Amino acid sequence: MFCAPASPTGVAIDLEGNVYVASDKPGGYSILKFSTDGSNSIFAHPSLKGPPSLFFDRSGPLDP
């Protein structure tokens, strides 16, 4: 199954090349992960309060 962000607002790429996309659709906020092997998944669920942007901090974790 392919995940597609409804209203993409932010993109980040980790050191392994995985792509994370924030979706800022009211009622459906999420962060989707697109892996280098072609798989995709919901990285963070709709209980988020509108992640407008994404970034990785110096220690490596993704910070919405």
CHARMM internal coordinates of N, CA and C (Angstrom, degrees):
IC EDIT
DIST 1 N 1 CA 1.4505
DIST 1 CA 1 C 1.5209
ANGL 1 N 1 CA 1 C 108.85
DIST 1 C 2 N 1.3157
ANGL 1 CA 1 C 2 N 116.86
DIHE 1 N 1 CA 1 C 2 N 138.44
DIST 2 N 2 CA 1.4576
ANGL 1 C 2 N 2 CA 121.91
DIHE 1 CA 1 C 2 N 2 CA -179.05
DIST 2 CA 2 C 1.5251
ANGL 2 N 2 CA 2 C 109.74
DIHE 1 C 2 N 2 CA 2 C -102.34
DIST 2 C 3 N 1.3227
ANGL 2 CA 2 C 3 N 115.79
DIHE 2 N 2 CA 2 C 3 N 128.12
DIST 3 N 3 CA 1.4631
ANGL 2 C 3 N 3 CA 121.87
DIHE 2 CA 2 C 3 N 3 CA 175.29
DIST 3 CA 3 C 1.5212
ANGL 3 N 3 CA 3 C 108.57
DIHE 2 C 3 N 3 CA 3 C -89.35
DIST 3 C 4 N 1.2993
ANGL 3 CA 3 C 4 N 117.21
DIHE 3 N 3 CA 3 C 4 N 139.57
DIST 4 N 4 CA 1.4616
ANGL 3 C 4 N 4 CA 121.19
DIHE 3 CA 3 C 4 N 4 CA 176.58
DIST 4 CA 4 C 1.5244
ANGL 4 N 4 CA 4 C 108.54
DIHE 3 C 4 N 4 CA 4 C -133.95
DIST 4 C 5 N 1.3368
ANGL 4 CA 4 C 5 N 117.37
DIHE 4 N 4 CA 4 C 5 N 127.52
DIST 5 N 5 CA 1.4670
ANGL 4 C 5 N 5 CA 119.87
DIHE 4 CA 4 C 5 N 5 CA 179.45
DIST 5 CA 5 C 1.5256
ANGL 5 N 5 CA 5 C 110.44
DIHE 4 C 5 N 5 CA 5 C -68.35
DIST 5 C 6 N 1.3419
ANGL 5 CA 5 C 6 N 115.87
DIHE 5 N 5 CA 5 C 6 N 134.93
DIST 6 N 6 CA 1.4602
ANGL 5 C 6 N 6 CA 120.83
DIHE 5 CA 5 C 6 N 6 CA -179.19
DIST 6 CA 6 C 1.5233
ANGL 6 N 6 CA 6 C 112.04
DIHE 5 C 6 N 6 CA 6 C -73.24
DIST 6 C 7 N 1.3074
ANGL 6 CA 6 C 7 N 117.16
DIHE 6 N 6 CA 6 C 7 N -45.00
DIST 7 N 7 CA 1.4685
ANGL 6 C 7 N 7 CA 122.52
DIHE 6 CA 6 C 7 N 7 CA -179.27
DIST 7 CA 7 C 1.5251
ANGL 7 N 7 CA 7 C 108.15
DIHE 6 C 7 N 7 CA 7 C -138.38
DIST 7 C 8 N 1.3437
ANGL 7 CA 7 C 8 N 117.63
DIHE 7 N 7 CA 7 C 8 N 77.42
DIST 8 N 8 CA 1.4712
ANGL 7 C 8 N 8 CA 119.77
DIHE 7 CA 7 C 8 N 8 CA -175.04
DIST 8 CA 8 C 1.5260
ANGL 8 N 8 CA 8 C 111.73
DIHE 7 C 8 N 8 CA 8 C -62.97
DIST 8 C 9 N 1.3459
ANGL 8 CA 8 C 9 N 115.24
DIHE 8 N 8 CA 8 C 9 N 134.53
DIST 9 N 9 CA 1.4609
ANGL 8 C 9 N 9 CA 120.35
DIHE 8 CA 8 C 9 N 9 CA -179.02
DIST 9 CA 9 C 1.5231
ANGL 9 N 9 CA 9 C 113.41
DIHE 8 C 9 N 9 CA 9 C -127.68
DIST 9 C 10 N 1.3165
ANGL 9 CA 9 C 10 N 117.50
DIHE 9 N 9 CA 9 C 10 N -13.40
DIST 10 N 10 CA 1.4546
ANGL 9 C 10 N 10 CA 120.11
DIHE 9 CA 9 C 10 N 10 CA -179.01
DIST 10 CA 10 C 1.5104
ANGL 10 N 10 CA 10 C 111.07
DIHE 9 C 10 N 10 CA 10 C -156.85
DIST 10 C 11 N 1.3284
ANGL 10 CA 10 C 11 N 115.97
DIHE 10 N 10 CA 10 C 11 N 147.58
DIST 11 N 11 CA 1.4643
ANGL 10 C 11 N 11 CA 122.35
DIHE 10 CA 10 C 11 N 11 CA 179.49
DIST 11 CA 11 C 1.5206
ANGL 11 N 11 CA 11 C 108.33
DIHE 10 C 11 N 11 CA 11 C -135.52
DIST 11 C 12 N 1.3340
ANGL 11 CA 11 C 12 N 115.91
DIHE 11 N 11 CA 11 C 12 N 139.46
DIST 12 N 12 CA 1.4628
ANGL 11 C 12 N 12 CA 121.37
DIHE 11 CA 11 C 12 N 12 CA 174.76
DIST 12 CA 12 C 1.5225
ANGL 12 N 12 CA 12 C 107.71
DIHE 11 C 12 N 12 CA 12 C -141.77
DIST 12 C 13 N 1.3253
ANGL 12 CA 12 C 13 N 116.25
DIHE 12 N 12 CA 12 C 13 N 148.21
DIST 13 N 13 CA 1.4624
ANGL 12 C 13 N 13 CA 122.51
DIHE 12 CA 12 C 13 N 13 CA 178.97
DIST 13 CA 13 C 1.5176
ANGL 13 N 13 CA 13 C 107.85
DIHE 12 C 13 N 13 CA 13 C -124.27
DIST 13 C 14 N 1.3493
ANGL 13 CA 13 C 14 N 116.67
DIHE 13 N 13 CA 13 C 14 N 127.69
DIST 14 N 14 CA 1.4623
ANGL 13 C 14 N 14 CA 119.76
DIHE 13 CA 13 C 14 N 14 CA -179.44
DIST 14 CA 14 C 1.5383
ANGL 14 N 14 CA 14 C 110.89
DIHE 13 C 14 N 14 CA 14 C -84.98
DIST 14 C 15 N 1.3170
ANGL 14 CA 14 C 15 N 116.59
DIHE 14 N 14 CA 14 C 15 N 177.40
DIST 15 N 15 CA 1.4630
ANGL 14 C 15 N 15 CA 121.57
DIHE 14 CA 14 C 15 N 15 CA -176.64
DIST 15 CA 15 C 1.5233
ANGL 15 N 15 CA 15 C 112.96
DIHE 14 C 15 N 15 CA 15 C -64.87
DIST 15 C 16 N 1.3350
ANGL 15 CA 15 C 16 N 117.84
DIHE 15 N 15 CA 15 C 16 N -21.78
DIST 16 N 16 CA 1.4656
ANGL 15 C 16 N 16 CA 121.32
DIHE 15 CA 15 C 16 N 16 CA 178.19
DIST 16 CA 16 C 1.5272
ANGL 16 N 16 CA 16 C 112.14
DIHE 15 C 16 N 16 CA 16 C -87.49
DIST 16 C 17 N 1.3291
ANGL 16 CA 16 C 17 N 117.82
DIHE 16 N 16 CA 16 C 17 N -5.04
DIST 17 N 17 CA 1.4586
ANGL 16 C 17 N 17 CA 121.78
DIHE 16 CA 16 C 17 N 17 CA 179.13
DIST 17 CA 17 C 1.5187
ANGL 17 N 17 CA 17 C 114.56
DIHE 16 C 17 N 17 CA 17 C 93.60
DIST 17 C 18 N 1.3364
ANGL 17 CA 17 C 18 N 117.96
DIHE 17 N 17 CA 17 C 18 N 4.69
DIST 18 N 18 CA 1.4607
ANGL 17 C 18 N 18 CA 121.30
DIHE 17 CA 17 C 18 N 18 CA 175.60
DIST 18 CA 18 C 1.5259
ANGL 18 N 18 CA 18 C 109.09
DIHE 17 C 18 N 18 CA 18 C -71.24
DIST 18 C 19 N 1.3167
ANGL 18 CA 18 C 19 N 116.55
DIHE 18 N 18 CA 18 C 19 N 142.45
DIST 19 N 19 CA 1.4605
ANGL 18 C 19 N 19 CA 121.94
DIHE 18 CA 18 C 19 N 19 CA -177.69
DIST 19 CA 19 C 1.5295
ANGL 19 N 19 CA 19 C 108.80
DIHE 18 C 19 N 19 CA 19 C -109.53
DIST 19 C 20 N 1.3260
ANGL 19 CA 19 C 20 N 116.36
DIHE 19 N 19 CA 19 C 20 N 133.52
DIST 20 N 20 CA 1.4607
ANGL 19 C 20 N 20 CA 123.62
DIHE 19 CA 19 C 20 N 20 CA 178.69
DIST 20 CA 20 C 1.5272
ANGL 20 N 20 CA 20 C 107.73
DIHE 19 C 20 N 20 CA 20 C -116.77
DIST 20 C 21 N 1.3372
ANGL 20 CA 20 C 21 N 116.33
DIHE 20 N 20 CA 20 C 21 N 132.28
DIST 21 N 21 CA 1.4608
ANGL 20 C 21 N 21 CA 121.20
DIHE 20 CA 20 C 21 N 21 CA -178.85
DIST 21 CA 21 C 1.5269
ANGL 21 N 21 CA 21 C 108.97
DIHE 20 C 21 N 21 CA 21 C -126.63
DIST 21 C 22 N 1.3304
ANGL 21 CA 21 C 22 N 116.18
DIHE 21 N 21 CA 21 C 22 N 125.07
DIST 22 N 22 CA 1.4669
ANGL 21 C 22 N 22 CA 121.53
DIHE 21 CA 21 C 22 N 22 CA 176.45
DIST 22 CA 22 C 1.5222
ANGL 22 N 22 CA 22 C 108.78
DIHE 21 C 22 N 22 CA 22 C -86.54
DIST 22 C 23 N 1.3266
ANGL 22 CA 22 C 23 N 116.03
DIHE 22 N 22 CA 22 C 23 N 137.61
DIST 23 N 23 CA 1.4530
ANGL 22 C 23 N 23 CA 122.30
DIHE 22 CA 22 C 23 N 23 CA 176.12
DIST 23 CA 23 C 1.5236
ANGL 23 N 23 CA 23 C 107.90
DIHE 22 C 23 N 23 CA 23 C -114.14
DIST 23 C 24 N 1.3075
ANGL 23 CA 23 C 24 N 116.69
DIHE 23 N 23 CA 23 C 24 N 126.12
DIST 24 N 24 CA 1.4603
ANGL 23 C 24 N 24 CA 122.35
DIHE 23 CA 23 C 24 N 24 CA -174.55
DIST 24 CA 24 C 1.5254
ANGL 24 N 24 CA 24 C 111.27
DIHE 23 C 24 N 24 CA 24 C -109.47
DIST 24 C 25 N 1.3307
ANGL 24 CA 24 C 25 N 116.46
DIHE 24 N 24 CA 24 C 25 N 41.22
DIST 25 N 25 CA 1.4563
ANGL 24 C 25 N 25 CA 120.70
DIHE 24 CA 24 C 25 N 25 CA 179.08
DIST 25 CA 25 C 1.5284
ANGL 25 N 25 CA 25 C 108.57
DIHE 24 C 25 N 25 CA 25 C -88.11
DIST 25 C 26 N 1.3357
ANGL 25 CA 25 C 26 N 118.91
DIHE 25 N 25 CA 25 C 26 N 120.33
DIST 26 N 26 CA 1.4670
ANGL 25 C 26 N 26 CA 120.65
DIHE 25 CA 25 C 26 N 26 CA 179.06
DIST 26 CA 26 C 1.5337
ANGL 26 N 26 CA 26 C 110.98
DIHE 25 C 26 N 26 CA 26 C -53.33
DIST 26 C 27 N 1.3170
ANGL 26 CA 26 C 27 N 115.30
DIHE 26 N 26 CA 26 C 27 N 131.54
DIST 27 N 27 CA 1.4485
ANGL 26 C 27 N 27 CA 120.89
DIHE 26 CA 26 C 27 N 27 CA -178.34
DIST 27 CA 27 C 1.5186
ANGL 27 N 27 CA 27 C 113.76
DIHE 26 C 27 N 27 CA 27 C 84.20
DIST 27 C 28 N 1.3122
ANGL 27 CA 27 C 28 N 117.72
DIHE 27 N 27 CA 27 C 28 N -5.06
DIST 28 N 28 CA 1.4617
ANGL 27 C 28 N 28 CA 121.16
DIHE 27 CA 27 C 28 N 28 CA -179.04
DIST 28 CA 28 C 1.5097
ANGL 28 N 28 CA 28 C 112.38
DIHE 27 C 28 N 28 CA 28 C -145.79
DIST 28 C 29 N 1.3368
ANGL 28 CA 28 C 29 N 117.60
DIHE 28 N 28 CA 28 C 29 N 33.49
DIST 29 N 29 CA 1.4563
ANGL 28 C 29 N 29 CA 121.52
DIHE 28 CA 28 C 29 N 29 CA 179.10
DIST 29 CA 29 C 1.5302
ANGL 29 N 29 CA 29 C 109.38
DIHE 28 C 29 N 29 CA 29 C -60.71
DIST 29 C 30 N 1.3182
ANGL 29 CA 29 C 30 N 117.01
DIHE 29 N 29 CA 29 C 30 N 136.89
DIST 30 N 30 CA 1.4589
ANGL 29 C 30 N 30 CA 120.15
DIHE 29 CA 29 C 30 N 30 CA 179.08
DIST 30 CA 30 C 1.5246
ANGL 30 N 30 CA 30 C 110.15
DIHE 29 C 30 N 30 CA 30 C -164.00
DIST 30 C 31 N 1.3171
ANGL 30 CA 30 C 31 N 114.92
DIHE 30 N 30 CA 30 C 31 N 167.61
DIST 31 N 31 CA 1.4576
ANGL 30 C 31 N 31 CA 122.03
DIHE 30 CA 30 C 31 N 31 CA 169.88
DIST 31 CA 31 C 1.5208
ANGL 31 N 31 CA 31 C 106.33
DIHE 30 C 31 N 31 CA 31 C -123.95
DIST 31 C 32 N 1.3142
ANGL 31 CA 31 C 32 N 116.27
DIHE 31 N 31 CA 31 C 32 N 121.79
DIST 32 N 32 CA 1.4505
ANGL 31 C 32 N 32 CA 121.97
DIHE 31 CA 31 C 32 N 32 CA 179.74
DIST 32 CA 32 C 1.5264
ANGL 32 N 32 CA 32 C 109.87
DIHE 31 C 32 N 32 CA 32 C -99.63
DIST 32 C 33 N 1.3375
ANGL 32 CA 32 C 33 N 116.40
DIHE 32 N 32 CA 32 C 33 N 144.44
DIST 33 N 33 CA 1.4606
ANGL 32 C 33 N 33 CA 121.88
DIHE 32 CA 32 C 33 N 33 CA 178.60
DIST 33 CA 33 C 1.5175
ANGL 33 N 33 CA 33 C 108.70
DIHE 32 C 33 N 33 CA 33 C -115.99
DIST 33 C 34 N 1.3409
ANGL 33 CA 33 C 34 N 115.96
DIHE 33 N 33 CA 33 C 34 N 126.71
DIST 34 N 34 CA 1.4527
ANGL 33 C 34 N 34 CA 123.15
DIHE 33 CA 33 C 34 N 34 CA 176.01
DIST 34 CA 34 C 1.5262
ANGL 34 N 34 CA 34 C 107.17
DIHE 33 C 34 N 34 CA 34 C -112.29
DIST 34 C 35 N 1.3324
ANGL 34 CA 34 C 35 N 116.21
DIHE 34 N 34 CA 34 C 35 N 109.56
DIST 35 N 35 CA 1.4632
ANGL 34 C 35 N 35 CA 122.13
DIHE 34 CA 34 C 35 N 35 CA -174.85
DIST 35 CA 35 C 1.5256
ANGL 35 N 35 CA 35 C 111.89
DIHE 34 C 35 N 35 CA 35 C -82.87
DIST 35 C 36 N 1.3079
ANGL 35 CA 35 C 36 N 115.17
DIHE 35 N 35 CA 35 C 36 N 159.57
DIST 36 N 36 CA 1.4668
ANGL 35 C 36 N 36 CA 120.81
DIHE 35 CA 35 C 36 N 36 CA -179.25
DIST 36 CA 36 C 1.5255
ANGL 36 N 36 CA 36 C 112.52
DIHE 35 C 36 N 36 CA 36 C -66.93
DIST 36 C 37 N 1.3293
ANGL 36 CA 36 C 37 N 117.97
DIHE 36 N 36 CA 36 C 37 N -19.30
DIST 37 N 37 CA 1.4691
ANGL 36 C 37 N 37 CA 120.58
DIHE 36 CA 36 C 37 N 37 CA 178.60
DIST 37 CA 37 C 1.5299
ANGL 37 N 37 CA 37 C 112.41
DIHE 36 C 37 N 37 CA 37 C -84.31
DIST 37 C 38 N 1.3430
ANGL 37 CA 37 C 38 N 116.57
DIHE 37 N 37 CA 37 C 38 N 2.85
DIST 38 N 38 CA 1.4570
ANGL 37 C 38 N 38 CA 121.51
DIHE 37 CA 37 C 38 N 38 CA 178.39
DIST 38 CA 38 C 1.5146
ANGL 38 N 38 CA 38 C 114.54
DIHE 37 C 38 N 38 CA 38 C 94.91
DIST 38 C 39 N 1.3195
ANGL 38 CA 38 C 39 N 117.32
DIHE 38 N 38 CA 38 C 39 N -7.59
DIST 39 N 39 CA 1.4641
ANGL 38 C 39 N 39 CA 119.84
DIHE 38 CA 38 C 39 N 39 CA 178.36
DIST 39 CA 39 C 1.5285
ANGL 39 N 39 CA 39 C 110.14
DIHE 38 C 39 N 39 CA 39 C -81.63
DIST 39 C 40 N 1.3211
ANGL 39 CA 39 C 40 N 115.87
DIHE 39 N 39 CA 39 C 40 N 162.23
DIST 40 N 40 CA 1.4631
ANGL 39 C 40 N 40 CA 120.86
DIHE 39 CA 39 C 40 N 40 CA 177.37
DIST 40 CA 40 C 1.5157
ANGL 40 N 40 CA 40 C 108.85
DIHE 39 C 40 N 40 CA 40 C -144.19
DIST 40 C 41 N 1.3256
ANGL 40 CA 40 C 41 N 115.12
DIHE 40 N 40 CA 40 C 41 N 156.31
DIST 41 N 41 CA 1.4548
ANGL 40 C 41 N 41 CA 120.27
DIHE 40 CA 40 C 41 N 41 CA -177.62
DIST 41 CA 41 C 1.5211
ANGL 41 N 41 CA 41 C 109.86
DIHE 40 C 41 N 41 CA 41 C -159.25
DIST 41 C 42 N 1.3290
ANGL 41 CA 41 C 42 N 114.92
DIHE 41 N 41 CA 41 C 42 N 167.85
DIST 42 N 42 CA 1.4575
ANGL 41 C 42 N 42 CA 120.04
DIHE 41 CA 41 C 42 N 42 CA 173.49
DIST 42 CA 42 C 1.5181
ANGL 42 N 42 CA 42 C 106.68
DIHE 41 C 42 N 42 CA 42 C -86.38
DIST 42 C 43 N 1.3334
ANGL 42 CA 42 C 43 N 116.25
DIHE 42 N 42 CA 42 C 43 N 115.78
DIST 43 N 43 CA 1.4624
ANGL 42 C 43 N 43 CA 122.19
DIHE 42 CA 42 C 43 N 43 CA -178.06
DIST 43 CA 43 C 1.5283
ANGL 43 N 43 CA 43 C 110.92
DIHE 42 C 43 N 43 CA 43 C -79.87
DIST 43 C 44 N 1.3209
ANGL 43 CA 43 C 44 N 116.69
DIHE 43 N 43 CA 43 C 44 N -38.42
DIST 44 N 44 CA 1.4663
ANGL 43 C 44 N 44 CA 122.97
DIHE 43 CA 43 C 44 N 44 CA 177.43
DIST 44 CA 44 C 1.5273
ANGL 44 N 44 CA 44 C 107.04
DIHE 43 C 44 N 44 CA 44 C -138.82
DIST 44 C 45 N 1.3091
ANGL 44 CA 44 C 45 N 116.58
DIHE 44 N 44 CA 44 C 45 N 140.87
DIST 45 N 45 CA 1.4591
ANGL 44 C 45 N 45 CA 121.27
DIHE 44 CA 44 C 45 N 45 CA -171.11
DIST 45 CA 45 C 1.5237
ANGL 45 N 45 CA 45 C 114.18
DIHE 44 C 45 N 45 CA 45 C -90.91
DIST 45 C 46 N 1.3383
ANGL 45 CA 45 C 46 N 115.89
DIHE 45 N 45 CA 45 C 46 N 174.72
DIST 46 N 46 CA 1.4638
ANGL 45 C 46 N 46 CA 122.21
DIHE 45 CA 45 C 46 N 46 CA -174.82
DIST 46 CA 46 C 1.5295
ANGL 46 N 46 CA 46 C 116.96
DIHE 45 C 46 N 46 CA 46 C -62.05
DIST 46 C 47 N 1.3164
ANGL 46 CA 46 C 47 N 119.81
DIHE 46 N 46 CA 46 C 47 N -1.68
DIST 47 N 47 CA 1.4645
ANGL 46 C 47 N 47 CA 118.82
DIHE 46 CA 46 C 47 N 47 CA 176.82
DIST 47 CA 47 C 1.5291
ANGL 47 N 47 CA 47 C 111.26
DIHE 46 C 47 N 47 CA 47 C -75.02
DIST 47 C 48 N 1.3327
ANGL 47 CA 47 C 48 N 116.75
DIHE 47 N 47 CA 47 C 48 N -4.24
DIST 48 N 48 CA 1.4656
ANGL 47 C 48 N 48 CA 120.58
DIHE 47 CA 47 C 48 N 48 CA 175.67
DIST 48 CA 48 C 1.5172
ANGL 48 N 48 CA 48 C 109.44
DIHE 47 C 48 N 48 CA 48 C -64.16
DIST 48 C 49 N 1.3121
ANGL 48 CA 48 C 49 N 115.60
DIHE 48 N 48 CA 48 C 49 N 155.85
DIST 49 N 49 CA 1.4623
ANGL 48 C 49 N 49 CA 121.00
DIHE 48 CA 48 C 49 N 49 CA 179.12
DIST 49 CA 49 C 1.5195
ANGL 49 N 49 CA 49 C 109.91
DIHE 48 C 49 N 49 CA 49 C -106.27
DIST 49 C 50 N 1.3099
ANGL 49 CA 49 C 50 N 116.83
DIHE 49 N 49 CA 49 C 50 N 63.21
DIST 50 N 50 CA 1.4510
ANGL 49 C 50 N 50 CA 122.52
DIHE 49 CA 49 C 50 N 50 CA 174.39
DIST 50 CA 50 C 1.5112
ANGL 50 N 50 CA 50 C 115.42
DIHE 49 C 50 N 50 CA 50 C 69.30
DIST 50 C 51 N 1.3462
ANGL 50 CA 50 C 51 N 119.79
DIHE 50 N 50 CA 50 C 51 N 75.07
DIST 51 N 51 CA 1.4664
ANGL 50 C 51 N 51 CA 120.72
DIHE 50 CA 50 C 51 N 51 CA 178.47
DIST 51 CA 51 C 1.5330
ANGL 51 N 51 CA 51 C 110.86
DIHE 50 C 51 N 51 CA 51 C -72.05
DIST 51 C 52 N 1.3264
ANGL 51 CA 51 C 52 N 118.67
DIHE 51 N 51 CA 51 C 52 N 105.25
DIST 52 N 52 CA 1.4580
ANGL 51 C 52 N 52 CA 120.32
DIHE 51 CA 51 C 52 N 52 CA -177.03
DIST 52 CA 52 C 1.5254
ANGL 52 N 52 CA 52 C 113.85
DIHE 51 C 52 N 52 CA 52 C -78.67
DIST 52 C 53 N 1.3257
ANGL 52 CA 52 C 53 N 117.83
DIHE 52 N 52 CA 52 C 53 N -24.07
DIST 53 N 53 CA 1.4607
ANGL 52 C 53 N 53 CA 120.36
DIHE 52 CA 52 C 53 N 53 CA -178.53
DIST 53 CA 53 C 1.5228
ANGL 53 N 53 CA 53 C 109.28
DIHE 52 C 53 N 53 CA 53 C -153.46
DIST 53 C 54 N 1.3214
ANGL 53 CA 53 C 54 N 116.39
DIHE 53 N 53 CA 53 C 54 N 165.63
DIST 54 N 54 CA 1.4565
ANGL 53 C 54 N 54 CA 122.55
DIHE 53 CA 53 C 54 N 54 CA -178.49
DIST 54 CA 54 C 1.5172
ANGL 54 N 54 CA 54 C 109.56
DIHE 53 C 54 N 54 CA 54 C -133.47
DIST 54 C 55 N 1.3481
ANGL 54 CA 54 C 55 N 116.63
DIHE 54 N 54 CA 54 C 55 N 149.22
DIST 55 N 55 CA 1.4511
ANGL 54 C 55 N 55 CA 120.08
DIHE 54 CA 54 C 55 N 55 CA 172.56
DIST 55 CA 55 C 1.5163
ANGL 55 N 55 CA 55 C 109.47
DIHE 54 C 55 N 55 CA 55 C -158.98
DIST 55 C 56 N 1.3189
ANGL 55 CA 55 C 56 N 116.11
DIHE 55 N 55 CA 55 C 56 N 158.00
DIST 56 N 56 CA 1.4561
ANGL 55 C 56 N 56 CA 122.17
DIHE 55 CA 55 C 56 N 56 CA 175.07
DIST 56 CA 56 C 1.5152
ANGL 56 N 56 CA 56 C 108.14
DIHE 55 C 56 N 56 CA 56 C -101.38
DIST 56 C 57 N 1.3438
ANGL 56 CA 56 C 57 N 116.61
DIHE 56 N 56 CA 56 C 57 N 135.01
DIST 57 N 57 CA 1.4615
ANGL 56 C 57 N 57 CA 118.31
DIHE 56 CA 56 C 57 N 57 CA 177.94
DIST 57 CA 57 C 1.5352
ANGL 57 N 57 CA 57 C 109.57
DIHE 56 C 57 N 57 CA 57 C -86.87
DIST 57 C 58 N 1.2971
ANGL 57 CA 57 C 58 N 117.54
DIHE 57 N 57 CA 57 C 58 N 178.55
DIST 58 N 58 CA 1.4729
ANGL 57 C 58 N 58 CA 121.89
DIHE 57 CA 57 C 58 N 58 CA -175.06
DIST 58 CA 58 C 1.5207
ANGL 58 N 58 CA 58 C 113.79
DIHE 57 C 58 N 58 CA 58 C -62.04
DIST 58 C 59 N 1.3398
ANGL 58 CA 58 C 59 N 117.00
DIHE 58 N 58 CA 58 C 59 N -28.38
DIST 59 N 59 CA 1.4576
ANGL 58 C 59 N 59 CA 119.61
DIHE 58 CA 58 C 59 N 59 CA -179.32
DIST 59 CA 59 C 1.5294
ANGL 59 N 59 CA 59 C 112.23
DIHE 58 C 59 N 59 CA 59 C -85.31
DIST 59 C 60 N 1.3332
ANGL 59 CA 59 C 60 N 118.16
DIHE 59 N 59 CA 59 C 60 N -7.53
DIST 60 N 60 CA 1.4439
ANGL 59 C 60 N 60 CA 121.03
DIHE 59 CA 59 C 60 N 60 CA 173.81
DIST 60 CA 60 C 1.5144
ANGL 60 N 60 CA 60 C 118.03
DIHE 59 C 60 N 60 CA 60 C 113.50
DIST 60 C 61 N 1.3493
ANGL 60 CA 60 C 61 N 120.89
DIHE 60 N 60 CA 60 C 61 N -31.76
DIST 61 N 61 CA 1.4680
ANGL 60 C 61 N 61 CA 119.51
DIHE 60 CA 60 C 61 N 61 CA -176.50
DIST 61 CA 61 C 1.5225
ANGL 61 N 61 CA 61 C 113.03
DIHE 60 C 61 N 61 CA 61 C -66.48
DIST 61 C 62 N 1.3165
ANGL 61 CA 61 C 62 N 114.35
DIHE 61 N 61 CA 61 C 62 N 151.23
DIST 62 N 62 CA 1.4560
ANGL 61 C 62 N 62 CA 121.10
DIHE 61 CA 61 C 62 N 62 CA 176.29
DIST 62 CA 62 C 1.5147
ANGL 62 N 62 CA 62 C 108.92
DIHE 61 C 62 N 62 CA 62 C -77.77
DIST 62 C 63 N 1.3234
ANGL 62 CA 62 C 63 N 116.99
DIHE 62 N 62 CA 62 C 63 N 130.48
DIST 63 N 63 CA 1.4600
ANGL 62 C 63 N 63 CA 122.56
DIHE 62 CA 62 C 63 N 63 CA 178.43
DIST 63 CA 63 C 1.5174
ANGL 63 N 63 CA 63 C 109.26
DIHE 62 C 63 N 63 CA 63 C -116.10
DIST 63 C 64 N 1.3684
ANGL 63 CA 63 C 64 N 117.38
DIHE 63 N 63 CA 63 C 64 N 114.10
DIST 64 N 64 CA 1.4772
ANGL 63 C 64 N 64 CA 118.27
DIHE 63 CA 63 C 64 N 64 CA 175.24
DIST 64 CA 64 C 1.5238
ANGL 64 N 64 CA 64 C 109.62
DIHE 63 C 64 N 64 CA 64 C -82.15
END
COOR INIT
IC SEED 1 N 1 CA 1 C
IC BUILD
